[in-house]
């Protein structure tokens, strides 16, 4: 059940990524991992487009999976890398119209090992106006002064963006935004041309235009990730991380990692009692 206490985790996936969705459902996407009395209760939905090489009735894609799990949101456009921004925008519009009580949203890729418990402490520790969504914010690993790449996977043509650096933005694999930030982005996005880098578009361009701060939360945990990988999550101290990305998660065993996280979840849920607002850095 989705309600005001829901932490809605929107996982960008693809019709062909059934294995990734299974891994998530068996670990951080399993609703049995979360007590109903949590201040925020995570709920996962997988966001899909249509396979580019599809055959037959488009409505069949993801239908059986949704019937079994009830967690698929399918949009009627090609599921390609260059449509990730369209996928994010369509998801925001769906949340606005369909889920009026949802205040807290996480965007995640389907190839990361996420720690929702720690995200809950981060959200709870925000200053009240941001925590209550009276003021908008994005939160995540903030890149400032990122140089625009003209070659490679993340290349951007001069005609699309002529500046040498991007505005500050939250790194794409996993970031948070509250409802007020989403509503402001939607207002500004109605007249903005879509940009192929989804994280830059939403938490960079749109956030800058709408005056939405980006909250840095990864600085204090980055060193712990490398230690965690060295110990292969043998030590409970290795639990202090928000997510492990593609290159990192392959080095750990997901089920073991998730069992350790759940076993020590109260450590995260009490973490905000020791955190002050001064530990956050808001970047405009």
Buried (B, 14 or more C-beta within 10 A) or exposed (E): EBEEBBBBBBBBBBBEBEEBBEBBBEBBBBEEBBEEEBEBBBBBBBBBBBBEEBEEEEEEBBEEBBEEBEBBBBBEEBBBEEBBBBBBBBBBEBBBEEBEEBBBBBBBBBBBBBBBBBBBBBBBBBEEEBBEBEBBBBBBBBBEEBEBEEEEEBEBEEEEBEEEEBBBBBBBBBBBBBBBBBBBBBEBBEEEEBBBBBBBBBBBBBBBBBEBBBBBBBEEBEEBBEEBBEEEBEEEEBBBBBBBBEEBBEEBEBEEBBBBBBEBBEBBBEBBEEBEEEEBEBBE
